[in-house]
């Protein structure tokens, strides 16, 4: 088995990779799907989700490895007896498989093949999608002896891994990226312009907004939730600037996403976030910010996308200004982890404030593309740390040695520190706030990673 899998360091001038393709993980419960998912996404993204306010129970993640990037989806476990396995496959995996470019079928190398596994493999073969058989929990020689049992399925090669320890994952990833479609295979040439994803719960007025912006009925509008079943790219030019509006199916809570069509709709929306440069998140003024709105906001924040919050149906709030103010205050309070995101009340029905959307989209997009010279960053770092020195750690001073920008979209900075563990969250937030204010980046997400480095005498 190959050596342990470790994250490949990102270089200073490395251009961020755009996800090419979607990979779905399927398998029975307790075979290690989530462990494999967490190992691939978190390790390869430098723990991109480890900042306050971001949910840990994600459905998807981005894997960035050896100049390749793709979306990884963790599906529910295939549980139950052999007689009900066929139905469970259809209900829990069919949507993910339909959207996926490659499937990882995970089995338990400790327990060996189980009844019904052949039916799962037959199902995958009928889909015509490429898939890899991953035998997990092969973490010592005694379990490697069980590998020949898995050759009964007629699949070669097998990919023995120990996801918990990172063993065998480099070999798996090398084979996986060879099966992913290249940029020229994924779709037709993209339309020119800033890609703007329009997101929100069902029936908040996404299609109505697109129709109002276009001045014509390009998308079906219905008072019934779930009308939009697919992703529609719509070009638009406003004051000489090209945009591509992407209207998506509404995202619902996972417990409300039925197997099949609605789960497929949710995956389409998640893929749309990855393709977008700026996201418009629509809220319902009468319902305020719901838990599902928060979930969508966290999906946007996790992927580092610029965002504009639009509180739609504001015309219904005008008779009660106190209720309107309450809605705005609730949105600001509950979206504390996205305090940089501008909030704009609108009405797709009357056109209220719609002329302010694109200037904000332009500002968000421009700021997300900002690159700052290393010399300017380090002069700024000295000013910031001189103003408020970092607290001592283990009776030693914490020293920031160097600051550089690694990526754009969003602007991502790496600080070299003698004691990264000594940088408290409060001081990290102070650094981000100062960078945002002094670099004049009020609307874009910012990322700050800390890297240990010993200073030579």
N, C-alpha and C positions, 0 to 999 in steps of 0.2 A: 504494500500500500504506500502511496506517496506521502511526502512529509506534510506537516500541519499547514493549514491554509492561513495566510496572514494577509492583511490589507496592503496593497501596493501604494506607497506614498505618492501623494499628488505633487507635481512639480509646480513651480511658481507661475509659469506661463501656460500651463496646460489649459486648453479650451474645454469647457464642460461638455460632456457627452450627452447627446439627445437619445432617449430610449428608442431602440430599434427592436420592436417585437414584444410579445407578451408570453411569459412562461407560466404555466399552471402546475401546481403541486397537488397531486391527488394520492389517495391511499387510505388504508384503514385507520381507525383511531389508534393513537398511542404507538405509531410506528416511527415517530420523530419528525413529522412534517413541519411543525412549528419550530422545532430546534434547528432544522435545516434552513427554514425561512429566515429565522433570526440571525443565524450564522452568516448566511450569504448577504443579507441586506445590511445588517448593522456593521459587520466587519468591513465590507467593501465600501461603505459610505462614511467611515470614520464616526460611527455612532451619530448619524445625522439626526436621529429622533431624540437624542438625549439633551434636550433643553426644556425648561419649565413650560408647562401648558400643553404639551403634545401627548396625545394618547399613545399608549403602548400596545393596545390590542388592535393592530392594523390588519386590514384585509390584504394590503398590497405593500410592496416596497420596490425601490429601484436598486438594481445591482450594477455596479460599475467596475469592470474588471478587464485589464489588458486592452484598453482603448475600445472596449465594447460596453454598451449599456442596454439593459432591458428591464421591463417591468416583471415582477415576480408576484404571483397571486397564490395565497394560501387558502385552500378550500377546506370544507368540513370533512371530517372523517367518514369513511365508508364503514358503517357499523351494521350489525344485524346478522341474521342467519343466512345461509346460502340461498334459501328459497326466496328471500326478499332482496337479495343483492342487486338483481337486475334493475328493479324499481329505484333502489337507492342510488345506483349509478346514474340513472337518468335524472333523478331529482337533484342530486348534490353536485354532480360533476359535469353534466351535459353542457350547461351554460359556459362554464369556465373552459371546457375543452373546445367549444364552438368558437370562442374568442381567441384562444391561445394559438400561438405559432408553433410552440413545442410544449410537450407535457413531460413532467417528471413523475413517474409512478414509483412511489416509495413503499418498500416492504421491509419487514423486520427480520434482520439477519440472526437475531437471537432466537426467535420463535420458529423461523423457517417458513416455507410456503403454507398458506392456509386454504381451506375449502373456499371455493368461489374465486380464487385469484385468476384462474384460467379464463373465467367469464369476463373479468375486467380487461384482461389483455386482448381477448377476442373483440370486445367492444372498442378498444382503442385502435385495433387494426382496421376495423370497419370504418372508422372516421377518416382514415387516410392521413391523419396528422402524425408527424414524427414524434416519437417518444423514447425516453431513456428509462431503463429499469435500474433504480437506485436501491441497493441493499444496505440498509442503515444498521447501525450498532455493531459494526465489525471492528471492534476495538482491541481484540487480542487474537492470538493464533487459534485458540480453541473454536472461535466462531468462524474463522476463515475456512475451517474444514466443512462448514455447512454450505458454503457457496455452490458446490456442484449441484445441490438440490434445486437451485434456481434455474439451472440450465434446461430443466424439463420444459420450460416455456418456449424453447427454441429462439432465445434472444442472445445475441452475442455482438458486442461485449456487454458484460454486466459492469456496474459501477459500485464496488464496495466502498462504503464511507463510514465514518464515525462523526456524525454532525456535531455531537457534543464536544468533541475534541478537535474538530477541524481537519480530520484525516481524510484523504482521498478527494477533497473538494477541488483541488486544482485540476486534477485529471478529469473530473466531472465537468467543470466549467469549460475546459478546453474543447471537449466534445460537444458541449451544449452550444457554444457560440458558433461552431461550424454549421449547426443546423438552423440558426436564426436567419431570417431574411436580411439581405443587405439593404442599404438605403434605397437602391434602385428598384428593389423588389417589393417594398412595403406599400407603395401607393403611387398614384400619378404625381407629376411634378407639383409641388405645393403652390398655392396661389400666393401672389406677392402681397405683402402687407403685414401689419402687426396682428398676430393671432390672439383673438379675444374670446375666451371661453365663457359662456353664459351658463351659470350653475344655480341650483337651488332645489328646494323640495318640489314635489308635484303641485301644479296649480298655483304657483306664485306669480305667473305672468311672464315667463321667459319668452315664449313665442310671441306674445302680444308686444313685448318690448322690441324684438327684432322687427316685427311688422311695422311698428311705429317709426323706428329708426330708418327703415327702408322706404317708408311711405307707400307701401303696397302690401297686399296679403300674400307674402311668399311662403309663410309657414301656417299650417293648420292650427287654428285657435279653437279651443273647446273648454267649457267650464268643468268638464270631467277630468280628473287627474289621470295621467298616463297616456295622454293623446300622442305625445311625441315619442316615437318608438326607436328612433335612430338618431345619428349625429348628422347634421346638415351644415356644410360649409357654405357661407354666403359672403361674397365679396362686397365691399362698400368703400366708397371714397368720400371723405369729409374734409373740406378745405384743403384739397390737394394731397392729403395723406391717405394711403391705402390701408384697409383693415380687412380681416377675415373674421366674420362673426360665426361662432360655433354654438349652435343651439343643441342642448342635450336633453335626454330624458331625465326626469326628476329623480334625485337620490332619496331613497327611503332608509329607515333603520334596517339593519341586517335581519332583525326578526320579522320585518314586514316585507322583505324581498322574497317573494315566492320563487321556488325553483323554476328554472327555465327562463322565460322571457324577461322577467323583472331583474333577475340576477345578471343576465346578459346586458340589460340596460345599464345597471350599476357599473359593470366592468367597462362598458363603452365610455361612461362619464369619467371614470378614473383614468382611462387612456387619454381622454381629451385634456385633462389637467396636465398630463405629461407633455402633450403637444403644444399647449398654449404658452403664451408669453405673459399675458395679463388675464386674470380671472375676474368676472363680474359675479358677485354672489348676491342673488336677489332674496330679500326677506319680505314677509307679508306684514304690512304696517299694523294690521288688526291683531295678528297673532304674536307679534314681537319675535324675539330671538328664541328659537326652540332648541332642544337638545340635538336634533338632527341638523339644524343650521350650524351648530357648534362643530359637529362631526365633519361636515363639509368644509368648514373653515380650517379645521385642522389638517384635512387632506391637502388643501391648498398650501398651508403653511409648511407642511412636511416637505413638499416638493419645491419650496422656495420660490413660489410664483408671486409676482406682484398682484395685488388684489384691490378691488374697489367694492365696498359694500353699498348696495342700492336697496333702500327701504321702499318697496313698491306699494301702490294703492294708497299713496299719501293723501289723495283727494278725499278719501273716506275719513281722514283724521281731522280735517280742517274745522269742523264744527266744535271740536273738543281739544283746544290747544294744550290743556294740562295732560291729557292722555298722550298726545303727540310727544310732548317733552319727556314723559315717562318712558316711552318706547326708545327714544334716542339715548336716554341715560342707561337703560337696561343694556342696550347693544354695546355701549362704550364700556360698561362695567364687566360684562361677561366675555368680551373679546379683549381682555387685558393683555393676553399673549400676542395679540395682533394690534397693539396700540398705535402702530405706525399707519394702519390702513385707514384711508379717508372714508367717511360715511356720508352718503348723499341721499336725502329723501327725494323720491320721484313719483311720477304717475305715468305709466305707459298709456293709460286711457286718455288723459288730458294733455300729455306732453310736458308736464311740469318738470323743470330742471333737466330735461333730456339734453339740452344744448351744453350742459356742463360735463357730460360724461366723457366725451372724447378729449377735451383738454386735460382732464385728470388721467385718462388712459395714457396719453402721450407723456405726461410727467412721470408716471409710474414706470413706463417702459424705458424712458431715457435714463432715469436713475438706476434702474436695474442693470444697465449696460455700462455704467460708469467704471472706469479703471483709474486707479490712483498710483502715481509714481512712488516707488519704494522710498526714495529720499523724503518726499513729502510726508509719507506715513510715519517714518521714524522721527522726524522733527515733531510731528503731532503727538506721537507716543510719548516722547520726552516731556512735552508740555502737560499732557494729561496725567502722567504718573508723578510729575513734580507737584502738580496741583493737589492731588490726593494720592499719597503713597499707599501701595498695597500693604495689608497687615503682615506682620511677621508670622512665620510658620515653623514650628518646632525650634523656636528660639533662634531662627535664622531669617534674614531679610529675604523677601520674595523680590526678584529682579527680572524685569522684562528686558530682554537683550535685543530683540529684533522683531519687526513687524513687516509682513509682506502680504500682498494680495494674490490669492491663488486662482480665483475664478470670478466671472461675472454671472449675472442671471441666476442667483442673486450675487451681489458683491460678497466675496468670501475671503476672510483674512485669517492668516496663521501667525500667532504670536509665539516666539520662542522664549521660554521662561526657565529659570534655574530650578523652580519647584512648582510644576503645574498643579499638584495636589493642594498647594497652599493658596490658590486663587479661589476665593469664595464666590458663590453665585452672585452675591450682592455687588462685589467688585467687578465681576464680569459684566453685569448689567450696567454698571457705571461706565465701563469702557465702551460698550456698545452705544450707550446714550451719547457719550461725548463724540464718538466717531460719527454718529448720525447727524448731530448738530453741527459739528465743525466741517464736515464734508458736504453739508447741505443735501442730505439724502433722507428727507422726512417720510417718503412714501414706500420705499422699497424694503423688502426683508434684508437683513444683514446676518451673516454667519461669522462667528469668531471661534476658532479652534486653538487650543493650547498645546504646544509641543515642548517636551523637555529637552534641554540642551545644557551641558556643563560648560561653564565659562573657563577658558584657559587663562592661567596666570601669565 
